[in-house]
Amino acid sequence: MIERICPSAAFIPPLESSVLVRSRIHLITSTSTSKLDSTASTVSSNEDLLPGIEAIKSQNRELCQRLETLTNQPFFRLYSVDMLASCEYLPQELTECYSETCEIYPIDEEDVPEDIRKVDAHEHEFDIDGWGRWDMPTDDYYDILQFPEEYTGYDGADVWRFVHERICFEGYEYDDNHWKADYNKAVSGLHSMISAQIIRGIKKRVETGEGFTDEEVWTDPEKEFRRRLSPDGETSLAIENLYFCYMLCLTAVSKARDRLLQDCDSGKIDAEAAKELRPILDSPLLDHPSVEAASRKLHDHAVKDSDSKGALWEARMRTRELLRIMNCVQCNKCRFHGKIGTMGFSTALQILVGSSGEGGDATRVHRVELAALMTTLYKFSRAVDTCQEYLK
């Protein structure tokens, strides 16, 4: 999990202080707060998103429970990840993770189903100009059930500063009528999801009595929620961005439904996992017209003119960079989950946008991409559930 510094999308000269970065971004993300609607717990400034937010609020809990069960299945919980990849973007000291809670280890080889190994090895190829590029498969597989996402005390401010200053698009206001503004909003939503997981982890530490070290400064979950995510915090539209990106992932899963069902029928997804997956694919949220508002907005902006279509390669390039910047995360558990989350995000964009703006071919999506998409959907669902606890 990574600390949030730049909550939205704008370029800030790298030599400015974090205080100036935070305040200037806050001004950008607060341009529409006067439109906030109390029916959506004052989390959205966009009227077209409000019905989708309400639909999610009413149906998310059941979906979240089903997704939790799904991600206990090997098909959706095992990933071959290069945990030794070097950071190519930031100068770093080569130091080991300073906390035992940061470390993860590969599972025993015999615990990885042979079918998963074969599929991953077969699906190692990638498009040079694609949305994402997963690590080449090796004998080392890591298990999200054995190493779940939790609060480690790691501060990844430098990584997020790079994401928001260098990967997000410069010069776009929050509600600009352009897919680059939508992209920035979605990345901010990804960041909000991780912030929610941090808050959830802090709360768990408090409730279990595990406690905190003297070096850990984030120890109050309510305080951290108010600071990171609440409408009165550093990023007034953080939760709107969370919902926006969650809606994109929901619609992406809907568009990948036939592919997922085909894999269930063919046995590529094993019977036990298929049993858990089918009810999720029947969730009303996947086909709710109001939930599709986010993807419609992104689509309409992406194909509105030849210039918009012609620039989509920039989004693909930056999304690949988003995945690679995760190699700069120096907490191994955070790196592991960060890679899965960004791969799930890139898979959603691959399915929704593709190369032309009209969407990609879900039949070409790899096992690891589908697994990351469903795992990331669970991460967003759980993050929304966490936020609702604090907004009551």
ABEGO torsion letter per residue (X at the ends): XBBBABABBBBBBAABBAAAAAAAAAAAAAAAAAABBAAAGGABABAAAAAAAAAAAAAAAAAAAAAAAAAABAAAABBBBBAABBBAABBBBBBBBABAAABBBBBBAAABBAAAAAAAAAAABBBAABABBBBBBBABBBBAAABBBBBAGBBAAAAAAAAAAAABBBGBBAABBBAAAAAAAAAAAAAAAAAAAAAAAAAAAAAAGAEBBAABABABAAAAAAAAABAABABAAAAAAAAAAAAAAAAAAAAAAAAAAAAAAAGABBAAAAAAAAAAAABAAAABAAAAAAAAAAAAAAAABAAAAAAAAAAAAAAAAAAAAAAABABAAAAAAAAAAAAAAAAAAAAAAEAAGAEBBAAABBAAAAAAAAAAAAAAAAAAAAAAAAAX
